[in-house]
Amino acid sequence: SELQRATRRLDDQRKRTELAAEAAGVGYWHWDARHDVVNWDPTSCRHFGLPPDAGVTTYQGFLDRIHEGDRERIRREVDNSVNEGGEYPGLQFRSITPAGETRWLMTFGRVERDQRGQPTGLLGCLLDVTERHRLEEQVLQAQRMDAVGQLAAGVAHNFNNLLAALVPTLELTARRSPESGPLMRDLQAAAQRAAEVVRHLTTFAGGHRREPVSATNAIEIARRVVELSRGIIDRAIAIDVFGSNVPTYVEVDGGEFEQALMNLVLNARDALAATVAAGTPARIRIEIMRVADPKPRICIRVVDTGIGMTEDVRRRAIEPFFTTKPPGRGTGLGLSSTYAMVRSNGGTLEVTSSPEEGTTITMLLPEGVASPTAHPIDAKVPGGRGEQILLVDDEPAVRSAIGAVLEEEGYRVHSVGDSLDALAFFETAPASFAAVIIDRSMPRLGGQALLDRMLAVAPTTRAISFSGHSASLVGARAALSKPVSSDELLRTVRRVLDEADL
């Protein structure tokens, strides 16, 4: 009959709708407000982390599934819809599954009314939008980190100029006045600590990526970090490295990798302070293994059994200057600079943590290939033989400090603070300068433009790039990073002067 055919069509349409909803991950639910009965379909149960047959509950049972940070907001929205006759808006909230997993869910629907127009309940759909929230969070985090990175780069540039004058001046003063030894050593140590903070900032800002990068034996570095850290962590904390006896190489600068790993170990040590005080077993474990992701990568995990982090702290953990440590106990730059190092080398870093359950930091880095052993550097610092050096830097203190170091070691130095003045002076007698040292960032005429015009006048000009940034001037024979030690400055200048013409 026509009724049977219509019934079959409706049944077929219902099945197609259910199939499409299941394929799209859309769950259905209904709340009868008069009898306080909530019904979830199997898909909705799955979104809440419940078995398919757990689809009947109460309004309070529904609220209990919502994260406490969202619960009151959802209660107000539902009360407004049902008790005050308002429309039912689309809502997003966090739900805690029985396994403790946090999921983001989105629900939308309509208010049901009786013949008199009075609300009797709600009918709606439920979607799991956890993955979308994760991606949105990554985009927002990347934007926030990029903005902070630009700020960090500016701060680091200014501090680099100050340290570029301070570090060589202290070293020169120490050589000239041996009697000031202890005091001068303290001042030099303070300057080096300041330089280390600036290096963290520039690493975070993406300013210390070096090319090419040699391969580093991750197992060897990890074992060295463990040995170094034994003297600065409580003896009650067990610390070990787990990995293959076969060398495992990562395509990362060795110094950067060692510093990053030490940052993670020190953070783990601090997280274990309360554990040690309570007499509970405390442990730091460094795990290193080769994985396919999909191409070969090296996975480095630093796992601790400490106090862990709340979700809010975990999300902010890699932000520079963010720290939960007491004043004076941390800069908030350790994990952020480690994250920047990993990112700049084409890797990823993930923080996994829960309160009272410890923390795991996972780094995935490109696998490297062992490179030949480098020849040791001669310990003797070579001096000058009367060669004239043109030094161009817009910071007077930097010119004074660098010039004094070079002149002390037998060079003649002509210092200029304005790039256009330097160009005019160079053009009068380019052959009289054995080398030029050029700051990369200067007003009026930048370092790259200045070098280009010098090379146009004298193509064999021996130029040294001098900057707080990692990028070297194109056409320079060598690059120095601010702040530079006297030894590195003198070695670089001597090497450039002694090498054959290009």
Secondary structure, 3 states (H helix, E strand, C coil): CHHHHHHHHHHHHHHHHHHHHHHHCCEEEEEECCCCEEEECHHHHHHCCCCCCCCEECHHHHHHCECHHHHHHHHHHHHHHHHCCCCCCCEEEEEECCCCCEEEEEEEEEEEECCCCCEEEEEEEEEECHHHHHHHHHHHHHHHHHHHHHHHHHHHHHHHHHHHHHHHHHHHHHHHCHHHHHHHHHHHHHHHHHHHHHHHHHHHCCCCCCCCCCCEEHHHHHHHHHHHHCCCCCCCEEEEEECCCCCCEECCCHHHHHHHHHHHHHHHHHHCHHHHHCCCCEEEEEEEEEEECCCEEEEEEEEECCCCCCHHHHHHCCCCCCCCCCCCCCCCCHHHHHHHHHHHCCCEEEEEECCCCCEEEEEEEEECCCCCCCCCCCCCCCCCCCCEEEEECCCHHHHHHHHHHHHHCCCEEEEECCHHHHHHHHHHCHHHCCEEEEECCCCCCCHHHHHHHHHHHCCCCCEEEEECCCCCCCCCCEEEECCCCHHHHHHHHHHHHHCCCC
